[in-house]
Amino acid sequence: MADFSPNTNSTSNHHLPVAELNLFLIVYELAAPPNGEPATDELLETLEAYPATTRLTDSAWVVRTPRSVTGVFEALDSALGADDRLFVGALSGEAAWRNVEHGYDWLNEAFEPGARVT
């Protein structure tokens, strides 16, 4: 079974104040190649390398990084196949959620108090 715990041990950019880090929602869909299962190792390694990440569902993540939306997109896009789908969007710091699969505590810390549904 995969480890879905938040990545808070990254050494890169760990010293940056939270205010200097951008918050992004990443959603992807991997197309199965003709010979079997889609390759996810490189994509997961790229996602887990960000200073703070949490996996919400099987294919949705929230990351905190000093990179721009274009920088995040390009890094992830290079790990995907031609038929895979990718969305990267900047988050405002407000969110609401219900029954997320993973990262509940991480979300509570990442978003402003009162801006969430539990």
C-alpha positions in Angstrom: 0.0 0.0 0.0 1.2 3.5 -0.9 2.2 6.0 1.8 -0.2 8.9 1.6 1.2 10.9 4.6 2.0 14.6 4.1 5.6 15.4 3.0 6.8 17.8 5.6 10.4 16.7 5.8 11.7 18.2 2.6 14.9 20.1 3.0 14.5 22.3 -0.1 12.9 25.7 0.7 12.0 24.4 4.2 13.4 27.7 5.6 11.0 29.9 3.7 8.1 31.4 5.7 4.7 30.0 4.7 3.7 33.4 3.4 6.4 33.1 0.7 5.1 29.7 -0.5 2.3 29.3 -3.1 -0.5 26.8 -2.6 -1.6 24.8 -5.7 -4.2 22.1 -6.4 -3.0 19.5 -8.8 -5.3 17.0 -10.5 -4.2 14.4 -13.0 -5.5 11.5 -14.9 -3.1 8.8 -16.3 -4.0 7.1 -19.5 -3.1 3.4 -19.5 -0.5 2.6 -22.2 -1.3 -0.2 -24.6 1.0 -2.6 -22.8 -0.6 -2.2 -19.3 -0.6 0.1 -16.3 0.5 3.7 -16.5 3.9 4.6 -15.0 3.5 6.8 -11.9 6.8 6.6 -10.2 8.3 9.7 -11.8 5.1 11.7 -11.2 4.9 10.7 -7.6 8.6 11.4 -7.0 8.1 14.9 -8.5 5.0 15.6 -6.3 6.7 14.3 -3.1 9.7 16.5 -3.7 7.8 19.7 -3.0 8.4 21.3 0.5 4.9 20.4 1.7 2.4 18.1 -0.1 -0.6 16.1 0.7 -2.6 13.7 -1.4 -6.3 14.3 -1.3 -7.5 11.5 -3.5 -5.8 9.0 -5.8 -5.1 11.7 -8.4 -5.5 15.1 -6.5 -2.8 16.8 -4.5 -2.3 20.1 -2.7 1.3 21.4 -2.7 3.0 24.4 -1.1 6.1 25.6 -3.0 7.8 28.9 -4.0 7.5 27.9 -7.7 4.9 29.5 -10.0 2.0 27.7 -11.4 3.9 27.4 -14.7 6.9 26.0 -12.9 4.8 23.4 -11.2 3.0 22.5 -14.4 6.2 22.1 -16.4 7.9 19.9 -13.7 4.9 17.6 -13.6 4.2 17.6 -17.3 7.7 16.3 -18.0 6.8 13.2 -15.9 3.6 12.5 -17.9 2.8 10.7 -21.1 1.3 12.3 -24.2 -2.2 11.1 -23.4 -2.2 11.9 -19.7 -4.2 14.9 -18.3 -3.0 17.5 -15.9 -4.5 20.5 -14.1 -2.5 22.9 -11.8 -4.4 25.8 -10.2 -3.4 28.3 -7.6 -5.4 28.3 -4.4 -6.3 31.4 -2.5 -5.9 30.1 1.0 -9.6 29.4 1.5 -11.1 25.9 1.0 -13.9 23.7 2.0 -13.9 19.9 1.9 -15.7 16.8 3.0 -14.5 13.2 3.2 -11.1 13.7 1.6 -9.2 10.5 1.4 -5.9 11.7 2.8 -4.3 14.8 4.4 -7.1 16.0 6.6 -4.7 17.4 9.3 -2.4 18.9 6.7 -5.4 20.7 5.1 -6.4 22.1 8.5 -3.0 23.6 8.9 -2.7 24.9 5.3 -5.9 26.8 5.1 -7.3 29.8 7.0 -9.3 29.0 10.2 -13.0 29.1 9.5 -12.5 28.4 5.8 -13.1 24.7 5.9 -15.8 22.2 6.2 -15.0 19.2 8.4 
